[in-house]
Amino acid sequence: MSETSPQPASTRVAVFVDYQNTWHTTRALFVPAGSPTWHGHVHPDRLGELLCRRGLGVDPARRLHTVQVYRGQPGARSSHKLVQAFDRQKAHWEALAGVSVHTRPMRYWPDGKHPDGRQRWRAEEKGVDVLLALHLALGAHYDRYDVAVVVSADTDLLPAIEEAVRVGKRVETATWWASPEPQRALRIPGRHLWNHYLDAADFAAVEDATDYLAQP
């Protein structure tokens, strides 16, 4: 009787998406100026699968384990229509297998007046990068992934990346690329981080062109 060979363990790939960084960059690089605000969004699951496939040549055992999305959540000082669109998009993404969306409340600052005299507010993300960094570092310590792919160029994430590498995890990065101004990849001293450069064709493959503002 022949013995069955043991199946090789899969390499769990976790993708961490700094969403505001992604949206602003894809709009700047790939979306025509003046386009509606819903242009520039991406499907988290498609982005995760793309980044997982990029490493199969080096590690055929790679499997997408999870996609973690981090973004600010609009509040009462944003328009009701914008809040509803955000909620629809978030619900759609969270219904996708393996995708989790983590939010922090947006902070608002006075920003002049509307023509009718109402207060205008400027929204700003606060704590989103800290939350991503926390999950990246804790995930490494609690062995929740084998490979982390960080989709961001935010240097505030470098300490968490260094910590994940220190405990033995492989960390890769992903940045959006278009000549003449490619997004700068993250780097840590003494280590080579494999960066996935994502171009216009990659964006087209993962774009979420749904107009969530128009949905009832």
Residue pairs with C-beta under 8 A, 6 or more apart in sequence:
8 61
9 61
10 61
10 62
10 63
11 59
11 61
11 62
11 63
11 146
11 147
12 63
12 65
12 144
12 145
12 146
12 147
13 48
13 51
13 52
13 55
13 62
13 63
13 64
13 65
13 145
13 146
13 147
13 148
13 149
14 65
14 66
14 67
14 68
14 139
14 144
14 145
14 147
14 148
14 149
15 44
15 47
15 48
15 51
15 52
15 64
15 66
15 67
15 68
15 148
15 149
15 151
16 68
16 70
16 132
16 135
16 136
16 148
16 149
16 150
16 151
16 152
17 44
17 47
17 67
17 68
17 69
17 70
17 151
17 152
18 70
18 128
18 129
18 132
18 150
18 151
18 152
18 154
18 157
19 69
19 70
19 71
20 71
20 72
20 125
20 128
21 151
21 152
21 153
21 154
22 42
22 151
22 152
22 176
23 40
23 41
23 42
24 40
25 153
25 175
25 176
25 183
26 40
26 41
26 42
26 176
26 203
26 207
27 35
27 39
27 40
29 176
29 177
29 178
29 181
29 183
29 200
29 203
30 40
30 176
30 178
30 200
30 203
30 204
31 39
31 40
36 211
37 213
38 85
38 209
38 210
38 211
38 212
38 213
39 209
41 89
41 207
41 208
41 209
41 210
42 203
42 206
42 207
42 208
43 93
43 96
43 206
43 207
43 208
44 67
44 69
44 93
44 96
44 99
44 101
45 67
45 93
45 96
45 97
45 98
45 99
46 205
46 206
47 67
47 151
47 206
48 64
48 66
48 67
48 98
48 99
49 64
50 198
50 202
50 205
50 206
51 149
51 151
51 172
51 174
51 196
52 62
52 63
52 64
52 149
53 62
54 196
55 62
55 147
55 172
55 194
56 62
59 147
62 147
64 98
65 98
65 145
66 98
66 99
66 100
66 145
67 98
67 99
67 100
68 100
68 102
68 132
68 135
69 93
69 99
69 100
69 101
69 102
70 102
70 103
70 128
70 129
70 131
70 132
71 101
71 102
71 103
71 125
71 128
72 103
72 104
72 105
72 106
72 123
72 124
72 125
72 126
72 128
73 86
73 103
73 104
73 105
73 106
74 82
74 83
74 86
74 106
74 123
75 83
75 105
75 106
75 108
76 83
77 108
77 121
77 123
78 106
78 121
78 123
81 213
82 213
85 212
85 213
85 215
86 212
88 212
88 215
89 208
89 210
89 212
90 101
90 103
92 210
92 212
93 99
93 101
94 100
94 101
102 131
102 132
102 135
103 128
104 125
104 126
104 127
104 128
104 131
105 126
106 123
106 124
106 125
106 126
107 123
107 124
107 125
107 126
108 121
108 122
108 123
108 124
109 121
109 122
109 124
110 119
110 120
110 121
110 122
111 120
111 121
111 122
112 120
113 119
113 120
114 120
129 152
129 154
129 156
129 157
130 156
132 150
132 152
132 157
132 160
133 156
133 157
133 159
133 160
134 160
136 148
136 150
136 157
136 160
136 161
136 163
136 164
137 160
137 163
137 164
138 144
139 145
139 148
139 164
140 148
140 163
140 164
140 167
140 168
140 169
141 167
145 169
146 169
146 170
147 169
147 170
147 171
147 172
148 164
148 169
148 170
148 171
148 172
149 171
149 172
149 173
149 174
149 196
150 157
150 161
150 171
150 172
150 173
150 174
150 186
151 173
151 174
151 175
152 173
152 186
153 175
153 183
153 184
153 185
153 186
154 186
155 186
157 186
158 186
158 188
161 171
161 173
161 186
161 188
161 193
162 188
164 171
165 171
165 188
165 191
171 193
172 193
172 194
172 195
172 196
173 185
173 186
173 193
173 194
173 195
173 196
174 195
174 196
174 197
174 198
175 182
175 183
175 184
175 185
175 186
175 195
175 196
175 197
175 198
176 182
176 183
176 197
176 198
176 199
176 203
177 183
177 197
177 198
177 199
178 199
178 200
182 197
185 193
185 195
185 197
186 193
186 195
187 193
